[in-house]
Amino acid sequence: MSMCISIEHTINDSVNEQVTCWLPPKNLPKSLFDYLENCYGSIPDFANGGQKLVIWENILVSLFVTLNAHKAVWAIEKEQVLKSQELMSTYFSTAPEAGHVILLQETKELDNKLIIAQQNFQNAKDAFEECQSCLIAPFKDSVTVMEETTNQSTECLHEDMDSILTDKVDSIQNTIASMGRKRKHLESRVDDVVADVHDLNERLSITEDLIGSLKKKRKEDGNMMDNIRENARKYTDAACKCQLAMQTFLNSLNTPNLNDEKH
């Protein structure tokens, strides 16, 4: 009877789906396509696009699992045969002659099981390799065409790139020459600017000296103005006193002399 297992399978690197893989019975059919008919119902081809390719991938995964399963069964059967051979060797040295026939029969059955397991493993291996070659073969022509197309595209691309690079190199060289001329011009301008800055520094020094002199002069003028204000105040006081004296004198002229009236 066949065994059924489910494995995770990735399609287009994005969709995970459960793929049911049928493990064949121990007596694997010799014809790969008969085996695929029994497992999948029909033989997929590449004419219907990517979905059929996915089915082939699933078949390949199933066969790979089958191969490992039969390999494990073969290893177990082989281990049992080795143990039986050890027991037979021990039994022959100790058991009576009547039991030899039974032991030989059991050993023969174990040998047959080992042969069947080994044959199943080899059939599964052959089916896996045949399915793998069927999966790869349809792409060989496409790969060849793609390689030729790629080579032609590469040659055209190289020609286009050579032309583009030549133009770019000429443009870069012209740009470098223009930048060299601009650099010389800027260097001469820098010399002029340095001279102007030196001249401005000298003028700034002269201006600072002039400002110092003006501040000193202003201070002296301030002291002079203070003296002028003080003198003006004194002159004003003196003028007020003179005006008062004149007013008193005028008043004395306008007042009659009392002694003259008595005479």
PyMOL commands that set and color helices and strands:
alter all, ss='L'
color gray80, all
select helices_A, chain A and resi 32-40+50-94+97-136+138-254+258-262
alter helices_A, ss='H'
color red, helices_A
select strands_A, chain A and resi 3-11+15-23
alter strands_A, ss='S'
color yellow, strands_A
deselect
rebuild
show_as cartoon
